[in-house]
């Protein structure tokens, strides 16, 4: 399920729970765990996948190869372009020597220079294309979803996989906007994960920039307190409770 679809389902549910909490005077709400870094990996290449080193759920380090494509043709074209670049560089150097001896016109020198620069640009473009034959991990994380397999052809612009940094997590909650009187960044909270039953400490780090005028709720974001959260995964649901100050 795409993140946008999942978000469109979860937010109304969280808003409904927040409205119910406000009506009952309860300082507990529902929340969902979200990866701070969550990316869909895509490519502009239309090439055959020859290597997918990591399966769904497996961890990788920053800089690891996530996908490798068959780029034998592109590499051969690059070698040819580099050779063409070298030939035109030699021709330009020769034209400069002839110009110093006044054995050639300036127009011929400029033409040789332009031809070399064109060959140089072609080689650089192919170098970029070859570099794109491997997609490297932009951060350390885990593979959340694979949408392609080895030996399949990629489609330019279509996601190949989704990766998440399961070590950098946030908590999204929807709370009654009336709570803004006492609920500020830095406010402590306790959470209990539905899937594991484990409890953790957390702290509010920011509130959204606007209140939903229909539900009279607002989104807040919290971070887990320092400690072992290895059992917590993005997408998990939780109950969150706040120590509401007495008035």
Secondary structure, DSSP 8 states (H G I E B T S, - for coil): --HHHHHHHHHHHHHHHHHHHHHHT--EEEEEEEESSEEEE--S---BEEE----TT-EE-TT-EEEEE--HHHHHHHHHHHHHHHHHHHHHHHHHHHHHTT-S-HHHHHHHHHHHHHHHHHHHHHHHHHHTTEEE-SSSEEEEEE---TT-B--TTS--EEEE-TTSEEEEEEEEGGGGGT--TT-EEEEEETTT--EEEEEEEEE-SS-BTTTTEEEEEEEE-SS--TT--TT-EEEEEE-----
